[in-house]
Amino acid sequence: MKYSITNKRLDDVILNYLNSNLVPDGGWSSKSDYKKTASIAYSLSFDMDDEDGYSYTDGDKLIIEPWVNDKLYSLFNEYWIPVFKKWFEDNTGLKVRMMLYYNYRELIWVERF
């Protein structure tokens, strides 16, 4: 049986997954806190269950840890990438110009916006 899903519906499914599984420990801080911290720190780490999930560095780069990358790719293929970027920007107020994805050994993908 073949199913058809609209892009909007797929984005909603991905967004629901992100909100249920990848919100940082303790929830989101205020956008002003993230902007202030990003202006003085080299890197901001976002942990889930005390494990690094993704980090923001160099003022515009979002690094996705292997376990997050593997999980999202297994569920949504590459369709998660723009949804994740927007979700992260909306919740932190930080601008992402580049996303980097790693497997457990090496950089496997760079997405520029």
KEKE-3310 file (N, C-alpha, C; in steps of 0.2 Angstrom, whole numbers, plus 5000, padded with zeros to 4 digits):
npx = (5004:5003:5007:5002:5009:5007:5019:5018:5011:5021:5031:5025:5024:5038:5042:5034:5040:5053:5050:5046:5056:5069:5071:5081:5089:5080:5072:5069:5079:5078:5077:5085:5095:5102:5107:5115:5124:5130:5137:5148:5153:5162:5156:5139:5131:5119:5110:5103:5096:5108:5117:5127:5118:5117:5126:5130:5141:5154:5146:5137:5136:5129:5131:5127:5126:5131:5122:5110:5109:5109:5097:5087:5089:5086:5072:5067:5074:5082:5073:5071:5080:5078:5068:5073:5082:5074:5066:5076:5081:5070:5067:5079:5083:5095:5104:5107:5119:5126:5125:5132:5135:5139:5146:5151:5164:5169:5166:5152:5143:5139:5128:5124:5116)
npy = (4994:5011:5027:5044:5059:5076:5090:5099:5092:5082:5091:5095:5083:5080:5092:5089:5078:5083:5092:5083:5075:5081:5093:5103:5098:5103:5112:5126:5141:5159:5168:5180:5176:5166:5173:5182:5174:5167:5178:5179:5167:5153:5142:5134:5121:5109:5098:5082:5072:5072:5070:5076:5084:5093:5107:5125:5135:5146:5158:5155:5142:5126:5111:5095:5081:5064:5053:5060:5064:5052:5046:5055:5055:5041:5041:5052:5054:5066:5076:5082:5092:5106:5109:5107:5117:5129:5127:5127:5140:5147:5144:5148:5160:5162:5164:5152:5148:5138:5120:5106:5089:5074:5057:5043:5045:5054:5070:5071:5078:5095:5108:5123:5139)
npz = (5000:4996:5003:5003:5007:5012:5010:5020:5030:5033:5038:5049:5056:5058:5066:5077:5082:5085:5095:5105:5107:5106:5113:5123:5139:5153:5146:5134:5135:5137:5122:5122:5132:5125:5114:5121:5127:5116:5111:5119:5121:5114:5110:5111:5119:5117:5126:5128:5140:5147:5137:5123:5110:5100:5094:5094:5086:5082:5079:5069:5065:5066:5074:5072:5082:5080:5084:5084:5071:5065:5070:5065:5051:5049:5052:5044:5032:5022:5024:5036:5038:5034:5043:5056:5056:5056:5067:5077:5076:5078:5092:5098:5093:5087:5072:5059:5048:5043:5043:5050:5049:5057:5056:5066:5064:5055:5047:5037:5030:5024:5025:5018:5020)
capx = (5000:5007:5004:5005:5009:5009:5025:5016:5010:5028:5035:5022:5027:5045:5041:5031:5046:5058:5047:5045:5062:5076:5072:5087:5087:5078:5069:5073:5080:5075:5081:5090:5100:5106:5111:5120:5129:5133:5141:5154:5156:5164:5151:5134:5130:5112:5110:5097:5098:5115:5121:5127:5114:5119:5129:5130:5147:5157:5141:5132:5136:5125:5134:5123:5129:5130:5116:5104:5109:5107:5090:5083:5089:5082:5065:5064:5078:5085:5068:5072:5086:5076:5063:5077:5085:5069:5065:5082:5081:5064:5068:5085:5084:5101:5104:5111:5121:5129:5124:5137:5133:5145:5144:5155:5171:5171:5161:5149:5138:5139:5123:5125:5110)
capy = (5000:5017:5032:5050:5064:5083:5093:5103:5087:5080:5096:5095:5077:5081:5096:5086:5073:5087:5095:5078:5071:5085:5099:5103:5096:5109:5116:5131:5147:5164:5170:5185:5173:5162:5178:5185:5168:5166:5183:5179:5160:5150:5136:5133:5114:5108:5091:5078:5066:5073:5069:5081:5082:5098:5113:5131:5138:5151:5163:5154:5135:5121:5105:5089:5075:5057:5050:5064:5064:5045:5045:5059:5052:5035:5043:5057:5055:5073:5081:5085:5097:5113:5109:5107:5123:5134:5125:5129:5147:5150:5143:5151:5167:5162:5163:5147:5149:5131:5114:5101:5082:5069:5050:5043:5045:5060:5075:5068:5083:5102:5111:5130:5142)
capz = (5000:4995:5006:5000:5013:5010:5013:5026:5035:5035:5042:5056:5060:5060:5071:5083:5084:5088:5101:5109:5108:5105:5117:5128:5146:5156:5141:5131:5138:5133:5116:5124:5135:5120:5110:5125:5128:5110:5109:5123:5121:5107:5108:5115:5118:5119:5129:5130:5145:5148:5131:5118:5104:5094:5097:5090:5087:5077:5078:5064:5063:5070:5073:5074:5084:5076:5086:5082:5064:5063:5071:5061:5045:5049:5052:5039:5027:5022:5025:5043:5039:5035:5048:5061:5056:5057:5074:5081:5075:5081:5099:5101:5091:5084:5065:5057:5041:5040:5047:5049:5051:5058:5058:5072:5063:5051:5044:5031:5026:5026:5022:5018:5019)
cpx = (5004:5003:5007:5004:5011:5016:5023:5015:5017:5031:5032:5024:5034:5045:5039:5037:5051:5056:5047:5051:5069:5076:5077:5084:5085:5074:5073:5074:5077:5080:5087:5096:5105:5110:5116:5126:5133:5138:5148:5157:5157:5158:5145:5132:5123:5112:5103:5099:5105:5120:5121:5122:5116:5122:5130:5137:5149:5152:5137:5132:5132:5128:5129:5127:5127:5123:5110:5103:5106:5099:5085:5083:5085:5075:5063:5068:5081:5079:5068:5076:5083:5071:5067:5080:5080:5067:5070:5082:5075:5064:5074:5086:5091:5101:5109:5112:5124:5127:5129:5135:5139:5142:5149:5162:5173:5165:5158:5145:5139:5133:5124:5118:5111)
cpy = (5006:5023:5039:5055:5071:5085:5096:5098:5084:5084:5096:5088:5077:5086:5093:5081:5078:5090:5090:5075:5075:5092:5098:5101:5103:5114:5122:5137:5152:5166:5175:5181:5169:5167:5181:5180:5167:5172:5183:5172:5157:5145:5136:5125:5113:5100:5089:5073:5066:5071:5074:5079:5087:5104:5119:5134:5143:5157:5161:5146:5131:5114:5099:5083:5069:5054:5053:5063:5057:5044:5049:5057:5045:5036:5047:5058:5062:5078:5084:5091:5104:5114:5110:5114:5129:5133:5128:5137:5150:5149:5147:5159:5168:5160:5157:5148:5142:5126:5109:5094:5078:5062:5049:5043:5052:5064:5071:5073:5090:5105:5119:5133:5149)
cpz = (5000:4999:5003:5006:5010:5013:5020:5032:5038:5039:5049:5060:5062:5066:5078:5086:5088:5095:5107:5111:5109:5109:5122:5135:5149:5152:5138:5136:5134:5127:5118:5128:5130:5116:5114:5126:5122:5108:5113:5123:5114:5105:5113:5114:5121:5120:5130:5134:5146:5143:5126:5112:5098:5098:5092:5091:5081:5075:5072:5062:5068:5068:5076:5076:5080:5078:5084:5075:5062:5064:5067:5054:5044:5049:5046:5033:5027:5024:5031:5043:5039:5041:5055:5062:5058:5065:5079:5081:5079:5089:5102:5099:5087:5076:5063:5049:5038:5046:5046:5053:5052:5059:5064:5071:5059:5049:5038:5027:5029:5022:5023:5017:5017)
residu = (MET:LYS:TYR:SER:ILE:THR:ASN:LYS:ARG:LEU:ASP:ASP:VAL:ILE:LEU:ASN:TYR:LEU:ASN:SER:ASN:LEU:VAL:PRO:ASP:GLY:GLY:TRP:SER:SER:LYS:SER:ASP:TYR:LYS:LYS:THR:ALA:SER:ILE:ALA:TYR:SER:LEU:SER:PHE:ASP:MET:ASP:ASP:GLU:ASP:GLY:TYR:SER:TYR:THR:ASP:GLY:ASP:LYS:LEU:ILE:ILE:GLU:PRO:TRP:VAL:ASN:ASP:LYS:LEU:TYR:SER:LEU:PHE:ASN:GLU:TYR:TRP:ILE:PRO:VAL:PHE:LYS:LYS:TRP:PHE:GLU:ASP:ASN:THR:GLY:LEU:LYS:VAL:ARG:MET:MET:LEU:TYR:TYR:ASN:TYR:ARG:GLU:LEU:ILE:TRP:VAL:GLU:ARG:PHE)
# end
